[in-house]
Amino acid sequence: MNEVSDPVVSIATASKLRFFPISFFAMIMGLSGFSIAWRSAGTTLLPYLSWVLGCIASVLMLLITLIYLLKAIRYPIDVKQ
């Protein structure tokens, strides 16, 4: 049988790692800023929320850094662009 290559399907099945955006780091910066702002506010409502948000931001930062490092190893040309 003769198969026709569909560009939409090939783009959809392409590695998501190749198109992982660097802008995800901005999300972590916002979450870290929110954690710092919550701590600075000194609220008595949920006093440990700043610590929890800080831990979540730290774990996400490590995860996103590892993913982007993997992207840099596998697709160095895409990272340079």
C-alpha positions in Angstrom: 0.0 0.0 0.0 1.1 3.5 -0.7 1.0 5.8 2.3 0.7 9.5 2.0 2.7 11.6 4.4 0.4 14.0 6.2 2.4 17.1 7.4 -0.2 17.8 10.1 0.2 14.4 11.6 4.0 14.5 11.5 4.0 17.9 13.2 1.6 16.6 15.9 3.7 13.5 16.6 7.0 15.4 16.6 8.9 15.6 19.8 7.4 18.1 22.2 10.8 18.5 23.7 12.0 20.2 20.5 9.4 23.0 20.9 9.6 23.4 24.7 9.5 27.2 25.3 12.0 29.0 27.4 9.2 31.3 28.5 8.2 28.6 31.1 11.0 30.1 33.3 8.9 33.3 33.5 6.1 31.3 35.1 8.5 30.1 37.8 9.7 33.7 38.4 6.1 34.8 38.9 5.4 32.0 41.3 8.6 32.8 43.2 7.6 36.5 43.4 4.2 35.5 44.7 5.8 33.5 47.4 8.1 36.4 48.4 5.1 38.8 48.3 3.1 36.5 50.6 5.9 36.3 53.0 6.4 40.0 53.0 2.7 40.6 53.6 3.1 38.8 56.9 -0.5 37.6 56.9 -1.8 35.5 59.7 -4.1 33.8 57.1 -2.3 30.7 56.0 1.2 31.6 57.3 2.9 28.6 55.8 1.6 29.3 52.3 4.8 31.3 51.3 6.9 28.3 52.3 4.7 25.9 50.3 4.8 28.1 47.3 8.5 28.5 47.6 9.0 24.7 47.6 6.7 24.3 44.6 8.6 27.0 42.7 11.9 25.3 43.6 10.8 21.9 42.4 9.3 23.3 39.2 12.5 25.3 38.6 14.6 22.2 38.8 12.2 20.2 36.6 12.0 22.9 33.9 15.8 23.4 34.0 16.3 19.6 33.5 13.9 19.5 30.7 15.5 22.5 29.0 19.0 21.0 29.5 17.7 17.9 27.8 16.5 20.0 25.0 19.9 21.7 24.7 21.6 18.3 24.5 19.2 16.8 21.9 18.4 19.9 19.8 21.3 22.4 20.2 20.4 24.3 17.0 16.8 25.0 18.2 18.2 26.3 21.5 20.6 28.7 19.8 17.8 30.2 17.6 
